[in-house]
Amino acid sequence: MFLELTGEQRLIQDTAREFAKAELDPIAATLDQEGDPPAFLANLRKLAELGFMGLNVKDEYGGAEAGVVAFSVAITEIARACASTAVTLSVNNMVCEVIQAAGSEAQKKAYIPKICSGEFSAGAFGLTETGAGSDPSGVATQAVLDGDQWVLNGSKIFITSAPYAGVFVVWAVTDRSVPKGKGISCFLVEGGTPGLVIGKEEHKTGQHASATNELLFEDCRIPKDALMGKLNDGFRIAVGELAGGRIGIGSLGLGVGLAAIDYATQYSTERTQFGQKISNFQAIQWMIADTYTELEAARLLLMNAAFKKEQGKPFAKEASMAKMYATEAANRACYKAVQILGGYGYTVDFPVERYARDARITTIYEGTNEIQRTIISREILRSIV
Ligand SMILES: Cc1cc2nc3c(=O)[nH]c(=O)nc-3n(C[C@H](O)[C@H](O)[C@H](O)COP(=O)(O)OP(=O)(O)OC[C@H]3O[C@@H](n4cnc5c(N)ncnc54)[C@H](O)[C@@H]3O)c2cc1C
């Protein structure tokens, strides 16, 4: 067992950390409070130039082919400065990976290089609907073949990066005669296609800089060959890809949690009460000790899941464990960071309240942590029954 990063992984981690400090950290609070979409998108382009848009994508499609461990550590470093940027990267990587896994050669060549190079600001993953959240088999958007075109009708909600995505991976029902989930297919829809309408933007608790929108399909016509993978195989494709995406969200949570406790620990060495630094109080020391221990455990779970995925081994249970644990540890870290800062921690003058808001969604998206517990227990029980 070897728990050290390789030289290449360390280089990617260092590059991500330096970029985050130089480019993301200085504007993260402004993006959160006031918004600055051009600055946000400019940073995505710079990250694409550095090769961060396709870290786990094959070289032949424009990716860095650096592997899942490298992807995980990079997302953590980016999230330490800006969770919105990190989630955009994570979703982009997921879109590239799903096209790489299920797309035809022509689809891979048409879209993946554009996401990796930054020609597309982003890709979008269009699964969730009002009636299909934790249960994606409830997808109701329809795709009907009309000559040599598919006609899409329906709507999606909560779609990350929708306003600036160059391509959307979209799930729609193609056979209503079979049981729920068996008749869903996966499609690629180009941004700007007539009938694809970007709907209302959600006003969220945190991660303000990343856009989250409704999508509407109003007789949206796409070519017959926009089908990705086999007809009616969409549910399997979605479930497989979500497992990989969970490593990204766990890594993001870890980054936010680390940012919060790093800040609070430093603060505790500067704030004086009762004539001494608050870091002298055992109550503060124990919060610091517990939090760093939990985040280290989260890191190891993430490395385990990422390593298994990289090795081509089954990793779904490990990804769910890592996502669940890391995102809950991150929320606890943020809660304690606010506590360590006292009243100041509850104001926008200090970053820990932003970290707490940014961390909150990580136990919900990419499968809620209740669903992760279902996946984990199902795998465990299956192995003994
Ligand atoms: C900011 C943001 C970005 C997002 N980005 C994307 C995106 O890019 N693409 C995309 O497709 N989706 C995206 N989502 C959607 C996200 O994945 C869903 O919100 C999530 O899967 C939960 O679905 P839901 O919100 O409908 O909650 P529900 O499914 O309604 O769940 C409500 C509650 O019931 C619980 N619950 C549901 N079923 C069970 C069960 N079987 N057992 C135990 N508890 C259960 C849940 O855990 C939760 O606590 C995003 C959401 C947000 C908020």
The ligand as an SDF file (V2000), in Angstrom:
LIG
                    3D

 53 58  0  0  0  0  0  0  0  0999 V2000
  -27.0520   23.7090   -6.9910 C   0  0  0  0  0  0  0  0  0  0  0  0
  -27.5410   22.4540   -7.6320 C   0  0  0  0  0  0  0  0  0  0  0  0
  -26.8990   21.9870   -8.7760 C   0  0  0  0  0  0  0  0  0  0  0  0
  -27.3630   20.8380   -9.4120 C   0  0  0  0  0  0  0  0  0  0  0  0
  -26.8040   20.4440  -10.5990 N   0  0  0  0  0  0  0  0  0  0  0  0
  -27.3770   19.4440  -11.3220 C   0  0  0  0  0  0  0  0  0  0  0  0
  -26.9430   19.1650  -12.6690 C   0  0  0  0  0  0  0  0  0  0  0  0
  -26.0270   19.7930  -13.1980 O   0  0  0  0  0  0  0  0  0  0  0  0
  -27.5940   18.1900  -13.3440 N   0  0  0  0  0  0  0  0  0  0  0  0
  -28.6230   17.4690  -12.8120 C   0  0  0  0  0  0  0  0  0  0  0  0
  -29.1560   16.6050  -13.5050 O   0  0  0  0  0  0  0  0  0  0  0  0
  -29.0580   17.7200  -11.5360 N   0  0  0  0  0  0  0  0  0  0  0  0
  -28.4700   18.6960  -10.7910 C   0  0  0  0  0  0  0  0  0  0  0  0
  -28.9200   18.9840   -9.5130 N   0  0  0  0  0  0  0  0  0  0  0  0
  -30.0060   18.1930   -8.9470 C   0  0  0  0  0  0  0  0  0  0  0  0
  -29.5930   17.3310   -7.7610 C   0  0  0  0  0  0  0  0  0  0  0  0
  -28.8090   16.2550   -8.1850 O   0  0  0  0  0  0  0  0  0  0  0  0
  -30.8740   16.9050   -7.0330 C   0  0  0  0  0  0  0  0  0  0  0  0
  -31.3550   18.0620   -6.3670 O   0  0  0  0  0  0  0  0  0  0  0  0
  -30.6650   15.7770   -6.0450 C   0  0  0  0  0  0  0  0  0  0  0  0
  -30.3800   14.5760   -6.7190 O   0  0  0  0  0  0  0  0  0  0  0  0
  -31.8770   15.5470   -5.1200 C   0  0  0  0  0  0  0  0  0  0  0  0
  -33.0740   15.5250   -5.8240 O   0  0  0  0  0  0  0  0  0  0  0  0
  -34.2890   16.4310   -5.2990 P   0  0  0  0  0  0  0  0  0  0  0  0
  -33.7560   17.8000   -5.1160 O   0  0  0  0  0  0  0  0  0  0  0  0
  -35.4390   16.2590   -6.2340 O   0  0  0  0  0  0  0  0  0  0  0  0
  -34.6660   15.8640   -3.8730 O   0  0  0  0  0  0  0  0  0  0  0  0
  -35.7160   14.6780   -3.5580 P   0  0  0  0  0  0  0  0  0  0  0  0
  -35.4100   13.4930   -4.4040 O   0  0  0  0  0  0  0  0  0  0  0  0
  -37.0880   15.2430   -3.6080 O   0  0  0  0  0  0  0  0  0  0  0  0
  -35.3560   14.3520   -2.0530 O   0  0  0  0  0  0  0  0  0  0  0  0
  -35.9390   15.0370   -0.9510 C   0  0  0  0  0  0  0  0  0  0  0  0
  -35.5200   14.3190    0.3270 C   0  0  0  0  0  0  0  0  0  0  0  0
  -36.0360   12.9780    0.3300 O   0  0  0  0  0  0  0  0  0  0  0  0
  -34.9700   12.0690    0.5230 C   0  0  0  0  0  0  0  0  0  0  0  0
  -35.2180   10.8360   -0.2230 N   0  0  0  0  0  0  0  0  0  0  0  0
  -35.6680   10.7210   -1.5050 C   0  0  0  0  0  0  0  0  0  0  0  0
  -35.7330    9.4240   -1.8460 N   0  0  0  0  0  0  0  0  0  0  0  0
  -35.2950    8.7070   -0.7850 C   0  0  0  0  0  0  0  0  0  0  0  0
  -35.1070    7.3290   -0.5180 C   0  0  0  0  0  0  0  0  0  0  0  0
  -35.3720    6.4040   -1.4350 N   0  0  0  0  0  0  0  0  0  0  0  0
  -34.6460    6.9660    0.6960 N   0  0  0  0  0  0  0  0  0  0  0  0
  -34.3650    7.8910    1.6390 C   0  0  0  0  0  0  0  0  0  0  0  0
  -34.5170    9.2210    1.4380 N   0  0  0  0  0  0  0  0  0  0  0  0
  -34.9670    9.6160    0.2610 C   0  0  0  0  0  0  0  0  0  0  0  0
  -33.7410   12.8000   -0.0010 C   0  0  0  0  0  0  0  0  0  0  0  0
  -32.5420   12.2420    0.5200 O   0  0  0  0  0  0  0  0  0  0  0  0
  -33.9890   14.2030    0.4620 C   0  0  0  0  0  0  0  0  0  0  0  0
  -33.6350   14.3410    1.8110 O   0  0  0  0  0  0  0  0  0  0  0  0
  -28.4520   20.1210   -8.8530 C   0  0  0  0  0  0  0  0  0  0  0  0
  -29.0790   20.5790   -7.6940 C   0  0  0  0  0  0  0  0  0  0  0  0
  -28.6490   21.7430   -7.0970 C   0  0  0  0  0  0  0  0  0  0  0  0
  -29.4050   22.2560   -5.8970 C   0  0  0  0  0  0  0  0  0  0  0  0
  1  2  1  0
  2  3  1  0
  2 52  2  0
  3  4  2  0
  4  5  1  0
  4 50  1  0
  5  6  2  0
  6  7  1  0
  6 13  1  0
  7  8  2  0
  7  9  1  0
  9 10  1  0
 10 11  2  0
 10 12  1  0
 12 13  2  0
 13 14  1  0
 14 15  1  0
 14 50  1  0
 15 16  1  0
 16 17  1  0
 16 18  1  0
 18 19  1  0
 18 20  1  0
 20 21  1  0
 20 22  1  0
 22 23  1  0
 23 24  1  0
 24 25  2  0
 24 26  1  0
 24 27  1  0
 27 28  1  0
 28 29  2  0
 28 30  1  0
 28 31  1  0
 31 32  1  0
 32 33  1  0
 33 34  1  0
 33 48  1  0
 34 35  1  0
 35 36  1  0
 35 46  1  0
 36 37  1  0
 36 45  1  0
 37 38  2  0
 38 39  1  0
 39 40  1  0
 39 45  2  0
 40 41  1  0
 40 42  2  0
 42 43  1  0
 43 44  2  0
 44 45  1  0
 46 47  1  0
 46 48  1  0
 48 49  1  0
 50 51  2  0
 51 52  1  0
 52 53  1  0
M  END
$$$$
